[in-house]
Amino acid sequence: MRLTIDLTDEEVKILKKRGKKNYLKLKEQVEDIIRRSCISIKKNLYISEKFDDNLISIFSRARKGRKRKY
């Protein structure tokens, strides 16, 4: 399957630097990020937040930890 993503030069630079640290090419680094994101959502299926778009629920992170006192 093909997926097209528009990235700025700064984002590509950051991904290449991160990929170099992990000994991965740019494409492999992006695949790894998406794969890890999908795996982490499987662990947290108990989250019952409702979103209009399924992709938002997959790639969004819920706030964790103690609530702030005001």
DRENPA-3360 file (N, C-alpha, C; in nm, 2 decimals, always signed):
BEGIN
1 = MRLTIDLT = +0.08/-0.12/+0.00/+0.00/+0.00/+0.00/+0.09/+0.12/+0.00 ~ +0.04/+0.23/-0.07/+0.12/+0.35/-0.07/+0.04/+0.46/+0.00 ~ +0.12/+0.54/+0.07/+0.07/+0.65/+0.15/+0.15/+0.77/+0.12 ~ +0.09/+0.89/+0.08/+0.17/+1.01/+0.06/+0.15/+1.10/+0.17 ~ +0.27/+1.15/+0.22/+0.27/+1.25/+0.33/+0.35/+1.37/+0.29 ~ +0.30/+1.49/+0.31/+0.37/+1.61/+0.28/+0.44/+1.65/+0.41 ~ +0.57/+1.66/+0.40/+0.66/+1.70/+0.52/+0.74/+1.82/+0.48 ~ +0.76/+1.91/+0.58/+0.85/+2.02/+0.55/+0.99/+1.98/+0.56;
9 = DEEVKILK = +1.08/+2.06/+0.51/+1.22/+2.03/+0.51/+1.27/+2.01/+0.65 ~ +1.22/+2.09/+0.75/+1.26/+2.08/+0.88/+1.22/+1.94/+0.94 ~ +1.10/+1.90/+0.91/+1.05/+1.77/+0.96/+1.13/+1.65/+0.90 ~ +1.17/+1.66/+0.77/+1.25/+1.56/+0.70/+1.38/+1.56/+0.77 ~ +1.44/+1.67/+0.80/+1.57/+1.68/+0.86/+1.57/+1.61/+1.00 ~ +1.46/+1.63/+1.08/+1.45/+1.57/+1.21/+1.44/+1.42/+1.20 ~ +1.35/+1.38/+1.10/+1.33/+1.23/+1.08/+1.46/+1.16/+1.03 ~ +1.53/+1.23/+0.95/+1.66/+1.17/+0.90/+1.76/+1.16/+1.01;
17 = KRGKKNYL = +1.77/+1.26/+1.10/+1.86/+1.26/+1.21/+1.82/+1.14/+1.31 ~ +1.69/+1.13/+1.33/+1.64/+1.03/+1.42/+1.66/+0.89/+1.36 ~ +1.64/+0.88/+1.23/+1.67/+0.75/+1.16/+1.82/+0.71/+1.16 ~ +1.90/+0.81/+1.15/+2.05/+0.79/+1.15/+2.09/+0.73/+1.28 ~ +2.03/+0.78/+1.39/+2.06/+0.74/+1.53/+2.01/+0.59/+1.54 ~ +1.90/+0.55/+1.47/+1.85/+0.42/+1.48/+1.89/+0.33/+1.37 ~ +1.99/+0.38/+1.29/+2.04/+0.30/+1.18/+1.93/+0.26/+1.08 ~ +1.84/+0.36/+1.05/+1.73/+0.34/+0.96/+1.73/+0.45/+0.85;
25 = KLKEQVED = +1.68/+0.41/+0.74/+1.66/+0.51/+0.63/+1.53/+0.59/+0.67 ~ +1.51/+0.70/+0.59/+1.39/+0.78/+0.62/+1.26/+0.70/+0.61 ~ +1.25/+0.63/+0.51/+1.12/+0.55/+0.49/+1.11/+0.45/+0.60 ~ +1.21/+0.38/+0.64/+1.21/+0.28/+0.74/+1.17/+0.35/+0.88 ~ +1.23/+0.47/+0.90/+1.20/+0.54/+1.03/+1.05/+0.58/+1.04 ~ +0.99/+0.63/+0.93/+0.85/+0.66/+0.93/+0.77/+0.54/+0.95 ~ +0.80/+0.43/+0.88/+0.73/+0.30/+0.90/+0.74/+0.26/+1.05 ~ +0.85/+0.27/+1.11/+0.87/+0.23/+1.25/+0.78/+0.32/+1.34;
33 = IIRRSCIS = +0.78/+0.45/+1.32/+0.70/+0.54/+1.40/+0.55/+0.50/+1.39 ~ +0.50/+0.47/+1.27/+0.36/+0.44/+1.25/+0.33/+0.30/+1.31 ~ +0.42/+0.21/+1.30/+0.41/+0.07/+1.35/+0.40/+0.08/+1.51 ~ +0.49/+0.15/+1.57/+0.49/+0.17/+1.71/+0.36/+0.23/+1.76 ~ +0.32/+0.33/+1.69/+0.19/+0.40/+1.73/+0.07/+0.31/+1.73 ~ +0.07/+0.22/+1.62/-0.04/+0.13/+1.61/-0.04/+0.02/+1.72 ~ +0.08/-0.02/+1.76/+0.10/-0.12/+1.86/+0.06/-0.06/+2.00 ~ +0.10/+0.07/+2.02/+0.06/+0.13/+2.15/-0.09/+0.15/+2.17;
41 = IKKNLYIS = -0.16/+0.17/+2.06/-0.30/+0.19/+2.07/-0.37/+0.06/+2.10 ~ -0.31/-0.05/+2.06/-0.37/-0.18/+2.09/-0.36/-0.21/+2.24 ~ -0.26/-0.16/+2.30/-0.24/-0.18/+2.45/-0.34/-0.09/+2.53 ~ -0.38/+0.02/+2.47/-0.47/+0.11/+2.54/-0.61/+0.11/+2.48 ~ -0.66/+0.00/+2.45/-0.80/-0.01/+2.40/-0.91/+0.03/+2.50 ~ -0.87/+0.03/+2.63/-0.97/+0.06/+2.73/-1.01/+0.21/+2.73 ~ -0.94/+0.29/+2.65/-0.97/+0.43/+2.65/-1.10/+0.45/+2.57 ~ -1.20/+0.52/+2.64/-1.33/+0.52/+2.58/-1.36/+0.66/+2.52;
49 = EKFDDNLI = -1.26/+0.73/+2.48/-1.28/+0.86/+2.42/-1.34/+0.84/+2.28 ~ -1.44/+0.93/+2.25/-1.51/+0.92/+2.12/-1.46/+1.03/+2.03 ~ -1.41/+0.99/+1.91/-1.37/+1.09/+1.81/-1.45/+1.07/+1.68 ~ -1.46/+1.17/+1.60/-1.54/+1.16/+1.47/-1.46/+1.08/+1.37 ~ -1.32/+1.09/+1.38/-1.24/+1.03/+1.28/-1.15/+0.92/+1.35 ~ -1.15/+0.80/+1.29/-1.07/+0.69/+1.36/-0.92/+0.72/+1.36 ~ -0.87/+0.79/+1.26/-0.73/+0.82/+1.26/-0.69/+0.91/+1.38 ~ -0.78/+1.00/+1.41/-0.75/+1.09/+1.53/-0.73/+1.00/+1.65;
57 = SIFSRARK = -0.82/+0.91/+1.67/-0.82/+0.82/+1.79/-0.69/+0.74/+1.79 ~ -0.64/+0.70/+1.68/-0.52/+0.61/+1.67/-0.40/+0.69/+1.71 ~ -0.38/+0.81/+1.65/-0.26/+0.89/+1.67/-0.26/+0.99/+1.78 ~ -0.37/+1.00/+1.85/-0.38/+1.10/+1.96/-0.34/+1.03/+2.09 ~ -0.28/+1.11/+2.18/-0.24/+1.06/+2.31/-0.33/+1.12/+2.42 ~ -0.37/+1.03/+2.51/-0.45/+1.08/+2.62/-0.36/+1.14/+2.73 ~ -0.41/+1.23/+2.80/-0.33/+1.29/+2.91/-0.32/+1.19/+3.02 ~ -0.21/+1.17/+3.08/-0.19/+1.07/+3.19/-0.13/+1.14/+3.31;
65 = GRKRKY = -0.14/+1.07/+3.42/-0.08/+1.13/+3.54/-0.19/+1.20/+3.63 ~ -0.14/+1.26/+3.73/-0.23/+1.33/+3.82/-0.28/+1.45/+3.76 ~ -0.40/+1.49/+3.80/-0.47/+1.61/+3.76/-0.41/+1.73/+3.83 ~ -0.40/+1.84/+3.77/-0.34/+1.96/+3.83/-0.44/+2.02/+3.93 ~ -0.39/+2.07/+4.04/-0.47/+2.15/+4.13/-0.47/+2.29/+4.10 ~ -0.58/+2.35/+4.10/-0.59/+2.50/+4.06/-0.61/+2.58/+4.19;
% end
